[in-house]
């Protein structure tokens, strides 16, 4: 049973970076935005996402600013050291399935 599952429907943002890994696979890192409307007020929520292999290739070929997609994946929390040497925490979504709309 998988208790860590996220599904989002939204639009890709400007940031799309696809690179090759040492093992010959690809990784794509991108952002997307979802919108909700409450009492006529629209709220935007931005997410950072990443995927590997064929999914990364699909995002590279299909993706771009404004493209509407549905993603399913899992929430991943990680810690990294910034360029200034500061330790930071980030939450990202590791995409396991994506559909272009």
Secondary structure, DSSP 8 states (H G I E B T S, - for coil): -----EEEEEEEEEEEEEEE-TTS-EEEEEEEEEEEEETTEEEEEEEEEEEEHHHHHHHHHH--TT-EEEEEEEEEEEEEE-TTS-EEEEEEEEEEEEEE-
